[in-house]
Amino acid sequence: MSLAPVAIPAQSALSVASLAVQGFANVETLGGPRPLSLYCLTIAASGERKSSCDAPLMDALREHEKEQAKAQREDVQAWQNAHAIYSEERKRILAAIKNGKGEKKTAARADLDGLGAEPSAPPCTDRVVTEPTFEGLTRLYATGQPSLGIFSDEGGQFLGGHAMNSDNRQKTLTALNDLWQGNPIRRTRAGDGAYALYGRRLAVHLMAQPGVARAFMADPLAADSGFLPRFLICEPQSNIGTRLHAQVRPDNGALAAFSDRLRTILETPLPMDAETRELQPRTLALGGDARALLIQFADAIEVAQGKGGNLEHITGTASKAAEQAARIAGVLTLWRDLQAAEVAAQDMADAITLAQFYLTEAARLADAANVSAEIDRAERLRKWLLESWPEADIMPREVLQYGPNALRDSKTATAALTILERHGWLAPLDDGIVIRGAARKVAWRIVRGGGDVV
């Protein structure tokens, strides 16, 4: 293998498994049945071998798509012939109606009624797209497979593409949220009218570099809409510099077993309505012990979201953790046995371990983002003190009154002042020192000669 951080291929394997099984069942959760669809985001810098980890796990899927497309060529040719015959016959009947009279016109109208519906093209065999627009995804669901995936080892192409620009972002996020929930796709357009597509499923795996991912994670709309909290996010520690060839231990047997299992599932017909292609998944129940484990996990997460809890700052993500655990458990269950009737305790225990990992990652990344924001605000304050503030000293109330807009509340201002003091840009003055005509309890002298880098 490539000696990449294990979380990278593991994330790829889990997302591929979700795509493979999501059409067969919904899973029982503490809030009712939910899809087995997972949205995954893997953050890793260039050179971390994202593509070389992802590609082997996707090979069986790509081969399946190619084989299906090849097998469909005869169906496409037959449809083209049938469509051509239908079109010519319809033209002939319409001409007879237009030019006919009396019984001939009546007979032509009967022929038109008897002609039936226009032959439908064979459905597209693609199961994966990389950077679709909402309209393109909707068309693919209407004419292709009801179970799809947005998978890209260059996730920036989707996150920074047309579907996520300022004009389309709200529409795209709403549509993808609905698909995660298992809601129908509803469309209203001039010329097309209004219609809905039921029973569609979507799995997502985006692999993105840190800069692209940070911009996405900092987008208030992505967070406030609930889109970001639906993602299982990981950013593993880099292995660059330690990936020596002497340490490579190929395990081709495990990869072959994964590919064989994936191929078997992909070749199993999806439960769907033949005419509408609406998926008709069964409900995968929770075994008694599995349910007890999930309740225990959900209660622990609920407590941790309270005041002072270690998940207080990521309640959006934490509130979905129990459902994510149930979804993961359902994926693990069907990957092992596509005909399973319920989730066993061991699968739930493994899923909870994974859900806890993703929660830890979310908390860590949120903490890092908060620290980064605090450093940024401290740097703004430092520049303002050196370039715009005319006095040799500064008090907290002066930062609140005159300082940068980002520091106009006491908590953020105090944090920025503390950081500058820690790095030597501010020196604390004695309690009671007289500044601008009055004794001051808290004040600092500005060190214009410079301190450490903030």
HUGIFEN-V40074 format. One record per backbone hydrogen bond with DSSP energy under -0.5 kcal/mol. NH is the residue of the N-H (numbers start at 0). CO is the residue of the C=O. If there is no record, write none. Layout:
nh=NH co=CO
nh=NH co=CO
This chain:
nh=7 co=4
nh=8 co=4
nh=9 co=5
nh=10 co=6
nh=11 co=7
nh=12 co=8
nh=13 co=9
nh=14 co=10
nh=15 co=11
nh=16 co=12
nh=17 co=13
nh=18 co=14
nh=19 co=15
nh=20 co=16
nh=21 co=17
nh=23 co=20
nh=24 co=20
nh=25 co=281
nh=26 co=33
nh=27 co=283
nh=28 co=31
nh=31 co=28
nh=33 co=26
nh=35 co=24
nh=38 co=229
nh=39 co=37
nh=39 co=203
nh=40 co=231
nh=41 co=205
nh=42 co=40
nh=42 co=233
nh=43 co=41
nh=43 co=207
nh=47 co=44
nh=52 co=48
nh=53 co=49
nh=54 co=50
nh=55 co=51
nh=56 co=52
nh=57 co=53
nh=57 co=54
nh=58 co=54
nh=61 co=57
nh=62 co=58
nh=63 co=59
nh=64 co=60
nh=65 co=61
nh=66 co=62
nh=67 co=63
nh=68 co=64
nh=69 co=65
nh=70 co=66
nh=71 co=67
nh=72 co=68
nh=72 co=69
nh=75 co=71
nh=76 co=72
nh=77 co=73
nh=78 co=74
nh=79 co=75
nh=80 co=76
nh=81 co=77
nh=82 co=78
nh=83 co=79
nh=84 co=80
nh=85 co=81
nh=86 co=82
nh=87 co=83
nh=88 co=84
nh=89 co=85
nh=90 co=86
nh=91 co=87
nh=92 co=88
nh=93 co=89
nh=94 co=90
nh=95 co=91
nh=96 co=92
nh=97 co=93
nh=98 co=94
nh=99 co=95
nh=103 co=100
nh=104 co=100
nh=105 co=101
nh=106 co=102
nh=107 co=103
nh=108 co=104
nh=109 co=105
nh=110 co=106
nh=111 co=107
nh=112 co=108
nh=113 co=109
nh=114 co=110
nh=115 co=111
nh=115 co=112
nh=123 co=142
nh=128 co=148
nh=136 co=132
nh=137 co=133
nh=138 co=134
nh=139 co=135
nh=140 co=136
nh=141 co=137
nh=142 co=138
nh=143 co=139
nh=144 co=125
nh=147 co=145
nh=147 co=200
nh=148 co=126
nh=149 co=202
nh=150 co=128
nh=150 co=148
nh=151 co=204
nh=154 co=206
nh=156 co=153
nh=157 co=154
nh=158 co=154
nh=159 co=155
nh=160 co=157
nh=163 co=160
nh=164 co=161
nh=167 co=164
nh=168 co=164
nh=171 co=167
nh=172 co=168
nh=173 co=169
nh=174 co=170
nh=175 co=171
nh=176 co=172
nh=177 co=173
nh=178 co=174
nh=179 co=175
nh=180 co=176
nh=181 co=177
nh=182 co=177
nh=184 co=196
nh=185 co=183
nh=186 co=194
nh=188 co=192
nh=191 co=188
nh=192 co=188
nh=194 co=186
nh=196 co=184
nh=197 co=195
nh=200 co=145
nh=202 co=147
nh=203 co=37
nh=204 co=149
nh=205 co=39
nh=206 co=151
nh=207 co=41
nh=207 co=205
nh=212 co=208
nh=213 co=209
nh=214 co=210
nh=215 co=211
nh=216 co=212
nh=217 co=213
nh=218 co=215
nh=219 co=217
nh=222 co=218
nh=223 co=219
nh=224 co=220
nh=225 co=222
nh=226 co=221
nh=227 co=221
nh=229 co=226
nh=230 co=227
nh=231 co=38
nh=232 co=230
nh=233 co=40
nh=241 co=238
nh=243 co=241
nh=246 co=243
nh=247 co=244
nh=254 co=250
nh=255 co=251
nh=256 co=252
nh=257 co=253
nh=258 co=254
nh=259 co=255
nh=260 co=256
nh=261 co=257
nh=262 co=258
nh=263 co=259
nh=264 co=260
nh=265 co=261
nh=266 co=262
nh=267 co=264
nh=271 co=269
nh=272 co=277
nh=276 co=272
nh=278 co=198
nh=279 co=270
nh=281 co=23
nh=283 co=25
nh=283 co=281
nh=284 co=282
nh=284 co=340
nh=286 co=284
nh=286 co=342
nh=290 co=286
nh=291 co=287
nh=292 co=288
nh=293 co=289
nh=294 co=290
nh=295 co=291
nh=296 co=292
nh=297 co=293
nh=298 co=294
nh=299 co=295
nh=300 co=296
nh=301 co=297
nh=302 co=298
nh=303 co=299
nh=304 co=300
nh=304 co=301
nh=305 co=302
nh=308 co=305
nh=310 co=303
nh=311 co=308
nh=313 co=310
nh=314 co=311
nh=317 co=313
nh=318 co=314
nh=319 co=316
nh=320 co=317
nh=323 co=319
nh=324 co=320
nh=325 co=321
nh=326 co=322
nh=327 co=323
nh=328 co=324
nh=329 co=325
nh=330 co=326
nh=331 co=327
nh=332 co=328
nh=333 co=329
nh=334 co=330
nh=335 co=331
nh=336 co=332
nh=339 co=336
nh=342 co=284
nh=347 co=343
nh=348 co=344
nh=349 co=345
nh=350 co=346
nh=351 co=347
nh=352 co=348
nh=353 co=349
nh=354 co=350
nh=355 co=351
nh=356 co=352
nh=357 co=353
nh=358 co=354
nh=359 co=355
nh=360 co=356
nh=361 co=357
nh=362 co=358
nh=363 co=359
nh=364 co=360
nh=365 co=361
nh=366 co=362
nh=367 co=363
nh=368 co=364
nh=369 co=365
nh=370 co=366
nh=371 co=367
nh=372 co=368
nh=373 co=369
nh=374 co=370
nh=375 co=371
nh=376 co=372
nh=377 co=373
nh=378 co=374
nh=379 co=375
nh=380 co=376
nh=381 co=377
nh=382 co=378
nh=383 co=379
nh=384 co=380
nh=385 co=381
nh=386 co=382
nh=387 co=383
nh=388 co=383
nh=393 co=443
nh=397 co=394
nh=398 co=394
nh=399 co=395
nh=400 co=396
nh=401 co=397
nh=402 co=397
nh=402 co=398
nh=406 co=403
nh=407 co=404
nh=412 co=408
nh=413 co=409
nh=414 co=410
nh=415 co=411
nh=416 co=412
nh=417 co=413
nh=418 co=414
nh=419 co=415
nh=420 co=416
nh=421 co=417
nh=422 co=418
nh=423 co=420
nh=424 co=419
nh=425 co=419
nh=426 co=444
nh=428 co=442
nh=431 co=439
nh=432 co=429
nh=432 co=439
nh=434 co=432
nh=434 co=437
nh=437 co=434
nh=439 co=432
nh=443 co=393
nh=444 co=426
nh=445 co=391
nh=446 co=424
nh=447 co=445
nh=449 co=446
nh=451 co=422
